[in-house]
Amino acid sequence: MATLAATLQTARLRLRPINESDADALFTLHSNTKIMRYWDSPPLE
């Protein structure tokens, strides 16, 4: 089943649905202890 989601864009920001090509970047963010300090789960290892 396909899910439709809007992309919101301004001059400085674009919010779009997450897709498979985002996996490496998301893993990098979720592995960073400085970023995950403000999240509700520990960093990935």
C-alpha positions in Angstrom: 0.0 0.0 0.0 1.4 3.4 -1.0 1.4 6.2 1.5 1.1 9.7 0.2 2.9 12.4 2.2 3.5 16.0 1.4 6.8 17.7 1.1 7.0 21.1 2.8 9.6 23.5 1.6 10.8 27.0 2.5 13.9 28.9 1.4 16.0 27.2 4.2 14.2 23.9 4.9 12.7 21.0 3.1 10.7 18.4 5.1 10.0 15.2 3.1 9.2 11.6 3.8 12.1 9.4 4.9 13.2 6.8 2.3 15.8 4.0 2.1 18.5 6.3 0.7 18.4 8.1 4.1 19.6 5.0 6.0 23.3 5.9 6.2 22.7 9.5 7.3 20.2 8.5 9.9 22.5 5.8 11.3 25.3 8.5 11.5 23.0 10.9 13.4 21.7 8.2 15.7 25.2 7.0 16.5 26.4 10.4 17.5 26.5 10.8 21.4 26.4 14.6 21.2 23.1 14.5 19.2 21.5 11.5 21.0 22.1 13.3 24.3 18.8 15.2 23.6 16.9 12.1 22.3 14.9 9.6 24.3 17.2 6.6 23.6 20.9 5.8 23.8 23.1 6.1 20.7 23.3 3.2 18.3 26.6 1.2 18.2 
